[in-house]
């Protein structure tokens, strides 16, 4: 077919030319749906169990209203405080540990490419281990209680924070440091007046962000025995006390929203 | 007479007051921070909790028990030989089967959650949903879904749907919907309005406006976010097994309960490897999608 006749054909029958890709799109959509159904089949996701589960869920919902504190409000508040304490302590420990690692991970500090690459990959590998997995290990090593939770949260955050810290250091402008150095300052004051004012707000803001995340994670850690509100909640779900569970969940969600708002405000001031 | 010195004096005074105010603020901030930190360490019993004598020794002991006693001469021997790789990964077929189940759970949940997020995102995008109360309700609903931790949702759903992957898929789908719904609606709000205006001018209805005015602009971004979420959901699905919601997490929990710490490490290595593979695959896909999006 020559170029002219081809363009003529296009002009005459554009639909016919477009039919082929549309067919391919349809085929891939149908193929994808079939694959999804095969997966659902493989997981034995039966509609029957879905509907009976929904029925049960409706029963749970009915049992949960009205929510009640079960006369244990002080205990619940204490557990909530413990969860926040775990999150705060874990975030602080993680930040302290991540700072030297972040400095070492910055390309501007260690420019040797092989070392830099190996270090980053190592951090990546540890980043794949979630706090829950650490908590499982630590609770079985240190026994039930919030201690394992704090360490688990810190361990899970260190690699991510170190990576973000080293990126903050890499991204900062070298000119203020050069300026301080040219004024005859010592290396320490170079860091204090040239580097710190640039990276400290970024790092503080990242720590606040991780604190928000840790408050959520800390609630979950209670489920594997690391104390706090998750432990109280799991107890009540296990004995089907859904009115008390709903009370705890609602209180917890309000606290999460409050902490998020506060931390967003602080972060906006830092930025 | 206004002296040049007086300007210097005024500047110095201003500088002193500014500095002392800043120092005061920093001091107050530091005090508040230390107070919270102290109370936190006290409340979380970080220093006071009874973790037994010689904690470092116990961690070392624990790590020692996690590392299997592999023998170099028997490394490739069969399952029955102590010290071989097959002996370490003694239940590999089952773990691979459960690992694949975990992948399936993550994929199904991501697809279902993405569909839900799509619907929600059109309902709460400022430029597509003119009716403000609907936007408000959908937004707050998505926010609530994001706040609820996955594992707590899973606990409730396992109680309702029974132990098995169904509860896990629903849990992950719900939290995916919460997370992606917000991101999608943000993408929707950043689209070029001119194409929508053209469609409105041509008399298109709301569905055709979305199909021809929005979808072509946002599809690459949607897909890219959904793939990132798939990576997260895989880790999530692995963790959900711990509360009985199907997948490989169940074996992880079992290994800890039976104090088979070397088995724990083996399964953990499998999970991390699985996440690593999915990460690479989805990153390649995402880069292609973004590349395609840029070409248009």
Boltz contact constraints between the chains, C-beta under 6 A:
constraints:
  - contact:
      token1: [A, 39]
      token2: [B, 104]
      max_distance: 6.0
  - contact:
      token1: [A, 39]
      token2: [B, 108]
      max_distance: 6.0
  - contact:
      token1: [A, 43]
      token2: [B, 104]
      max_distance: 6.0
  - contact:
      token1: [A, 43]
      token2: [B, 165]
      max_distance: 6.0
  - contact:
      token1: [A, 45]
      token2: [B, 166]
      max_distance: 6.0
  - contact:
      token1: [A, 49]
      token2: [B, 166]
      max_distance: 6.0
  - contact:
      token1: [A, 53]
      token2: [B, 160]
      max_distance: 6.0
  - contact:
      token1: [A, 53]
      token2: [B, 161]
      max_distance: 6.0
  - contact:
      token1: [A, 56]
      token2: [B, 160]
      max_distance: 6.0
  - contact:
      token1: [A, 57]
      token2: [B, 160]
      max_distance: 6.0
  - contact:
      token1: [A, 81]
      token2: [B, 43]
      max_distance: 6.0
  - contact:
      token1: [A, 82]
      token2: [B, 43]
      max_distance: 6.0
  - contact:
      token1: [A, 85]
      token2: [B, 40]
      max_distance: 6.0
  - contact:
      token1: [A, 85]
      token2: [B, 43]
      max_distance: 6.0
  - contact:
      token1: [A, 85]
      token2: [B, 44]
      max_distance: 6.0
  - contact:
      token1: [A, 86]
      token2: [B, 44]
      max_distance: 6.0
  - contact:
      token1: [A, 88]
      token2: [B, 40]
      max_distance: 6.0
  - contact:
      token1: [A, 89]
      token2: [B, 40]
      max_distance: 6.0
  - contact:
      token1: [A, 89]
      token2: [B, 41]
      max_distance: 6.0
  - contact:
      token1: [A, 89]
      token2: [B, 44]
      max_distance: 6.0
  - contact:
      token1: [A, 89]
      token2: [B, 46]
      max_distance: 6.0
  - contact:
      token1: [A, 92]
      token2: [B, 37]
      max_distance: 6.0
  - contact:
      token1: [A, 128]
      token2: [B, 272]
      max_distance: 6.0
  - contact:
      token1: [A, 128]
      token2: [B, 275]
      max_distance: 6.0
  - contact:
      token1: [A, 130]
      token2: [B, 235]
      max_distance: 6.0
  - contact:
      token1: [A, 130]
      token2: [B, 239]
      max_distance: 6.0
  - contact:
      token1: [A, 132]
      token2: [B, 239]
      max_distance: 6.0
  - contact:
      token1: [A, 136]
      token2: [B, 256]
      max_distance: 6.0
  - contact:
      token1: [A, 140]
      token2: [B, 256]
      max_distance: 6.0
  - contact:
      token1: [A, 141]
      token2: [B, 58]
      max_distance: 6.0
  - contact:
      token1: [A, 141]
      token2: [B, 62]
      max_distance: 6.0
  - contact:
      token1: [A, 142]
      token2: [B, 51]
      max_distance: 6.0
  - contact:
      token1: [A, 145]
      token2: [B, 49]
      max_distance: 6.0
  - contact:
      token1: [A, 146]
      token2: [B, 44]
      max_distance: 6.0
  - contact:
      token1: [A, 146]
      token2: [B, 45]
      max_distance: 6.0
  - contact:
      token1: [A, 147]
      token2: [B, 49]
      max_distance: 6.0
  - contact:
      token1: [A, 147]
      token2: [B, 51]
      max_distance: 6.0
  - contact:
      token1: [A, 150]
      token2: [B, 44]
      max_distance: 6.0
  - contact:
      token1: [A, 150]
      token2: [B, 46]
      max_distance: 6.0
  - contact:
      token1: [A, 216]
      token2: [B, 149]
      max_distance: 6.0
  - contact:
      token1: [A, 219]
      token2: [B, 149]
      max_distance: 6.0
  - contact:
      token1: [A, 220]
      token2: [B, 149]
      max_distance: 6.0
  - contact:
      token1: [A, 220]
      token2: [B, 151]
      max_distance: 6.0
  - contact:
      token1: [A, 223]
      token2: [B, 151]
      max_distance: 6.0
  - contact:
      token1: [A, 237]
      token2: [B, 155]
      max_distance: 6.0
  - contact:
      token1: [A, 253]
      token2: [B, 147]
      max_distance: 6.0
  - contact:
      token1: [A, 256]
      token2: [B, 147]
      max_distance: 6.0
